[in-house]
Amino acid sequence: QVQLVEYGGGLVQPGGSLRLSCEYSGRVFSISCMCWYRQGPGEERELVASIRNSGYPDYADSVKGRFAISKDNAKDTIYLQMNNLKPADTGVYYCKAIANGADEYWGQGTQVTVSS
């Protein structure tokens, strides 16, 4: 089992920045990839960014150049630095861990609202 807890959501104006954190615990040695997803109002959940154990990141086209995913192995935490935020970035952001090749674990989500 892997447990995930997200932090850092909130209300920000367009053009502003936020940093989300996701602390993971449990069988962390079995994790091969960590991801950030988001779900906007009335929309399906979509992949925003992912990072493998190698540290290689990947991003959705909509956030490339604005968002950065990183991990701190010493703290068992991943981050999502979000810059130049837009109203379209509004949604609930979820952290996901992929373990043992196919097992998926989700956090409870944190709300991000971009509005003036």
Order of alpha helices (4+ residues) and beta strands (2+ residues): beta-beta-beta-beta-beta-beta-beta-beta-beta-beta-beta
